[in-house]
Amino acid sequence: MDAARWTGPEFLLPARAWIDEQLAGLGRAVAGEVEQPHITKWSTVLRVPTAEGPVWFKANDGSLRHEAGVTALLAARHPGNVPPLLAADVDRGWMLMADAGRRLREVLPEEGSVDRWLGVLGTVAEIQLVCEDAVDELLALGVPDLRLATLPEAYDRLAHELDLEPRFRAATPYVQELCDRLAGFGIRETLQHDDLHDAQVYVKDGADLVMDWGDACISHPFFTLSVTLEGVISWGLDDVEGSVDTAPFRDAYLAPYAAAYPHLARADLLAATEAALRLGWACRFVNGMVPGDDPGPRLRMFLDGRA
């Protein structure tokens, strides 16, 4: 799909009409030039100035259209820490959002610490827990199904479609082994962000807002720790692998799960995390693969623990 589809009148005219209609319903109006700061093959973002401050319009293609519905569901269930949604057209995959503040990527260097992730990870766990009973609704919206029962087959299919190293193609039994191990802990599968990094979290008025749910899937919740702990936090502010002890951040994430699953001992939660850290990279490989991507780093993280 060509990214130019987002810049022509066939898209922009109806999008602008929808934005104007939604703002009118909110008693607001466009107050300046609308900018288009983000264009990819799969999505675009418009920055819309108003007298009360900027609002943001986002549109996704069919593969990510479910983000609008997911965001609307999260705004109803956990409104304090998700995008401040003003309007959504779930069928077209369009969203209008209030300004979310500044990216964590800019905030952390100013604070001189990655400690803000402690609160973010606890919040993410709470969001996942409140979505445990919404799995059928989320699947109906089009959120990909990568639950433990489906992941081995999905991995095997994609691994054999691509020209991968033989060891990656031969890893399906290990995927199955880890899935079976995780299933034994009885933690319910739910919404999982699947790409939670420091450009997906915003800070506004002291609140941490978890954004960009387009890559979300239904899978084991602990998979989110693969990208966040191993791919982001462990590198610290100076981008040095292993420079940050991730154990406190892991524990901050696990605290809501310890409360929600009191029958699980701490050793069980740690064992589940250990398995999920490896398997989460296999999930990310399947869920995040797009043409032209190099899957090697994710698959090496899966099998070797290093990219």
SULPEZI-V372962 format. One record per residue. SS is DSSP state (alpha for helix, beta for strand, coil for the rest). PHI is phi in whole degrees, 0 to 359 (999 if undefined). PSI is psi in degrees with one decimal (* if undefined). Layout:
<<SS	PHI	PSI> <SS	PHI	PSI>>
This chain:
<<coil	999	136.0> <coil	273	132.5> <alpha	297	-19.8> <alpha	295	-16.7> <alpha	301	-25.9> <alpha	276	-10.7> <coil	253	-3.3> <coil	267	165.4> <alpha	295	-24.4> <alpha	298	-29.8> <alpha	263	-48.0> <alpha	293	-36.4> <alpha	295	-51.5> <alpha	293	-31.4> <alpha	295	-45.4> <alpha	296	-38.0> <alpha	297	-40.6> <alpha	293	-42.6> <alpha	300	-46.9> <alpha	300	-41.0> <alpha	295	-43.8> <alpha	293	-42.2> <alpha	295	-39.3> <alpha	300	-39.9> <alpha	294	-21.8> <coil	264	2.7> <coil	74	27.5> <coil	233	170.1> <coil	208	156.3> <beta	295	135.0> <coil	229	48.6> <coil	154	-169.1> <coil	281	130.3> <coil	279	129.3> <beta	252	157.6> <beta	234	80.4> <beta	281	-9.8> <beta	223	120.5> <beta	220	120.9> <coil	230	178.3> <coil	297	-29.8> <coil	253	-10.6> <beta	200	166.0> <beta	212	159.1> <beta	227	136.7> <beta	246	136.3> <beta	261	120.5> <beta	245	110.1> <coil	285	138.9> <beta	226	167.3> <coil	297	-26.1> <coil	268	6.1> <coil	117	166.0> <coil	289	149.2> <beta	237	162.6> <beta	233	129.9> <beta	254	133.6> <beta	231	136.4> <beta	233	138.7> <beta	242	154.7> <coil	282	-175.1> <alpha	301	-33.4> <alpha	291	-23.4> <alpha	238	13.3> <coil	301	-26.3> <alpha	295	-14.6> <alpha	301	-37.1> <alpha	297	-44.7> <alpha	293	-39.7> <alpha	297	-45.3> <alpha	297	-39.2> <alpha	296	-41.2> <alpha	296	-43.8> <alpha	292	-35.7> <alpha	297	-29.1> <alpha	279	-32.7> <alpha	266	-30.9> <coil	214	63.9> <alpha	294	-22.4> <alpha	285	-14.5> <alpha	225	25.3> <beta	230	171.1> <coil	307	136.6> <coil	287	88.6> <beta	282	129.1> <beta	261	-35.7> <beta	197	155.6> <beta	211	141.0> <beta	244	96.0> <coil	296	-37.7> <coil	295	-37.2> <coil	266	-8.8> <coil	73	34.6> <beta	252	144.8> <beta	222	147.8> <beta	236	123.2> <beta	232	146.4> <beta	292	162.4> <coil	298	134.8> <coil	260	4.4> <coil	94	-136.0> <beta	244	149.2> <beta	290	145.6> <alpha	303	-30.7> <alpha	300	-31.9> <alpha	270	-29.0> <alpha	286	-42.6> <alpha	299	-44.8> <alpha	299	-34.0> <alpha	292	-36.4> <alpha	282	-17.5> <coil	71	24.1> <coil	199	153.8> <coil	262	10.9> <coil	297	-22.5> <alpha	300	-24.7> <alpha	299	-24.7> <alpha	301	-47.9> <alpha	290	-38.1> <alpha	299	-45.1> <alpha	292	-36.6> <alpha	297	-39.3> <alpha	296	-42.9> <alpha	300	-42.4> <alpha	299	-41.2> <alpha	296	-40.3> <alpha	299	-44.2> <alpha	297	-41.2> <alpha	295	-39.2> <alpha	285	-9.2> <coil	260	1.9> <alpha	301	-34.6> <alpha	268	9.7> <alpha	249	13.6> <alpha	300	-46.3> <alpha	298	-39.8> <alpha	296	-41.5> <alpha	292	-40.5> <alpha	297	-37.9> <alpha	295	-26.9> <coil	285	-13.8> <coil	106	8.1> <coil	296	130.5> <beta	301	142.7> <beta	263	103.1> <coil	235	43.2> <coil	292	165.7> <alpha	303	-30.4> <alpha	286	-20.4> <alpha	252	-20.5> <alpha	297	-44.2> <alpha	301	-43.8> <alpha	294	-41.6> <alpha	297	-41.5> <alpha	298	-48.3> <alpha	300	-43.0> <alpha	297	-48.2> <alpha	289	-38.7> <alpha	299	-31.5> <alpha	269	-13.5> <alpha	281	-27.4> <coil	260	159.1> <coil	272	79.7> <coil	258	163.9> <coil	303	144.4> <alpha	306	-35.9> <alpha	293	-29.4> <alpha	287	-38.6> <alpha	291	-27.4> <coil	270	7.1> <coil	270	0.5> <alpha	304	-42.1> <alpha	300	-33.0> <alpha	290	-39.0> <alpha	302	-46.4> <alpha	297	-41.4> <alpha	299	-45.4> <alpha	292	-37.6> <alpha	299	-44.5> <alpha	297	-40.3> <alpha	296	-46.3> <alpha	295	-40.7> <alpha	301	-30.7> <coil	294	-17.7> <coil	276	-15.0> <coil	74	20.0> <coil	278	128.3> <coil	290	139.5> <coil	281	150.7> <beta	201	-167.7> <beta	293	134.4> <beta	225	124.2> <coil	300	-45.3> <coil	76	-4.5> <coil	208	50.0> <coil	274	99.0> <coil	231	-175.0> <coil	282	-0.6> <coil	258	1.5> <coil	254	1.6> <beta	238	132.7> <beta	241	155.2> <beta	239	124.7> <beta	216	126.4> <coil	52	38.3> <coil	84	-10.2> <beta	266	143.7> <beta	263	122.4> <beta	250	121.5> <beta	271	116.7> <coil	249	177.8> <coil	56	70.3> <coil	268	16.2> <coil	294	-30.3> <coil	272	3.7> <coil	296	153.3> <beta	216	170.1> <beta	265	114.9> <beta	199	-169.4> <coil	292	131.0> <alpha	300	-32.9> <alpha	291	-12.2> <alpha	300	-26.1> <alpha	299	-22.7> <alpha	288	-21.9> <alpha	300	-57.5> <alpha	294	-46.4> <alpha	289	-46.5> <alpha	283	-53.7> <alpha	276	-31.5> <alpha	268	-15.7> <alpha	231	-67.9> <alpha	297	-40.1> <alpha	298	-18.5> <alpha	273	-13.4> <coil	65	-169.2> <coil	285	-23.4> <coil	261	9.3> <coil	59	47.1> <coil	243	116.9> <coil	300	132.9> <coil	77	10.3> <coil	279	-11.6> <coil	239	133.4> <coil	287	114.9> <coil	274	-4.7> <alpha	302	-44.9> <alpha	297	-32.5> <alpha	286	-39.5> <alpha	302	-44.8> <alpha	293	-35.3> <alpha	297	-37.8> <alpha	292	-40.9> <alpha	286	-20.4> <alpha	304	-48.0> <alpha	297	-31.7> <alpha	288	-34.9> <alpha	298	-37.3> <alpha	287	-36.4> <alpha	281	-24.7> <coil	235	67.7> <coil	295	-17.0> <coil	283	-14.1> <coil	272	127.2> <coil	287	160.6> <alpha	303	-38.0> <alpha	299	-35.3> <alpha	294	-44.6> <alpha	296	-38.2> <alpha	291	-38.9> <alpha	293	-39.7> <alpha	296	-39.6> <alpha	296	-42.5> <alpha	302	-45.8> <alpha	292	-40.0> <alpha	292	-33.1> <alpha	300	-39.1> <alpha	284	-47.6> <alpha	290	-27.0> <alpha	300	-32.5> <alpha	290	-32.7> <alpha	293	-39.8> <alpha	297	-43.9> <alpha	297	-37.4> <alpha	301	-48.4> <alpha	290	-46.8> <alpha	283	-30.7> <alpha	256	4.8> <coil	287	123.6> <coil	232	153.9> <coil	306	133.6> <coil	95	-14.5> <coil	291	148.6> <coil	263	110.4> <coil	281	-6.0> <alpha	305	-49.3> <alpha	302	-42.1> <alpha	293	-39.0> <alpha	286	-32.6> <alpha	291	-36.9> <alpha	299	-39.1> <alpha	298	-51.0> <alpha	270	-31.6> <alpha	248	-17.7> <coil	78	7.7> <coil	216	142.1> <coil	280	*>>
